[in-house]
Amino acid sequence: MARPRRAPGHRSHVEAESFTLADLALGAYARRWFGVEGVEKPELPNLTRWYERIAQRPAFIRHIAPPLS
């Protein structure tokens, strides 16, 4: 998860200027990572901004964001 901290802040997606399979794959992983409570996590502002953007996508809400079990 360290790479997104070093990634340029102007990029809106992981590998391109539009949503790709890379965003989908990392988004599913990030969903679980952000969902873990009780664990100290480093501040990753670029990752947080990116995740907040993709988490608003209707397909992300419908297919990836249902409650963790």
Backbone hydrogen bonds, N-H to C=O, Kabsch-Sander energy under -0.5 kcal/mol:
donor,donor_aa,acceptor,acceptor_aa,energy
5,R,2,A,-0.9
6,R,2,A,-1.0
6,R,3,R,-1.0
7,A,3,R,-1.2
11,R,8,P,-1.2
13,H,16,A,-0.5
23,D,20,T,-0.6
24,L,20,T,-1.6
25,A,21,L,-2.7
26,L,22,A,-2.4
27,G,23,D,-2.4
28,A,24,L,-2.0
29,Y,25,A,-1.5
30,A,26,L,-3.2
31,R,27,G,-2.2
32,R,28,A,-1.3
33,W,29,Y,-2.2
34,F,30,A,-3.3
35,G,31,R,-1.4
36,V,32,R,-0.8
36,V,33,W,-0.8
44,L,42,P,-0.5
48,T,44,L,-2.7
49,R,45,P,-2.5
50,W,46,N,-2.4
51,Y,47,L,-2.9
52,E,48,T,-2.5
53,R,49,R,-1.7
54,I,50,W,-2.4
55,A,51,Y,-2.4
56,Q,53,R,-1.2
57,R,54,I,-1.6
61,I,57,R,-2.5
62,R,58,P,-2.3
63,H,59,A,-2.7
64,I,60,F,-2.0
65,A,60,F,-2.5
